[in-house]
Amino acid sequence: MSRINGFVGRRDFLKFASVVGVAATTFSNRFWSTQQIAVADIHPVNPNSISPNEAIKRLLDGNQRFIHQKRQYPDQSLEHLRLVAKAQYPFAAILGCADSRVAAEIVFDQGLGDLFVVRVAGNVVSDTVIGSLEYSTTVLGSQLIMVLGHTRCGAVAEAIKNEPLPGRIGLIIEGIKPALAKIKFTTSDLTEDAVIANIQYQTEKLQESSTILAGLLREGKLKIIGACYDIDTGKVNIIT
Ligand SMILES: [Zn+2]
């Protein structure tokens, strides 16, 4: 049974429960408590079991390498591909905007299996986004969720305009509008202030909308932070 940052993978848990169930019909409880330890011991330890603060540092260090054109392209070899094909242990989850200029693995200089990335225009929190992030933390063991907005976000700009939009684009904008009521007007640029407000709003919504995430936050097994990517410089700034 693989233990991931104190949690148990669902598939492994079911497999484990099945093994124990069959075993209990044949052997004594004492024997199986011994077997339980043996099964747990043969599985590999999570190589990315790092604290939330270490995860933040790993991301920001990678971003510094990206900015200064010193990327190391870690975890991108064929050998690593084969390694993570067996199991994934992303050290951080990112809720980012779908904008083509904000690719998390590139701007943080990370590789395969390092980041669990959920991307949607305007980095808007929804039920499916929450479910994905619950999976990344509870099952895969990520101890950090970063909500990553970016400067000159088109989705945020559309929310400010507040004009009718075709198809289902308006659904995205509806998810951003509540953030506009919380703009703090700290710069002379309304869109940039709205981008920051949206990052803060989506971060708070994530913290408040999931009992699973709230539980992990209480136990100190998770941090949820907001950050803003500057599309002109490539720099990621922590917002909240
Ligand atoms: Zn955007």
Residues whose N, C-alpha, C, O or C-beta is under 5 A from the ligand:
A	BS01	ZN	C97 D99 G122 C153 G154 A155
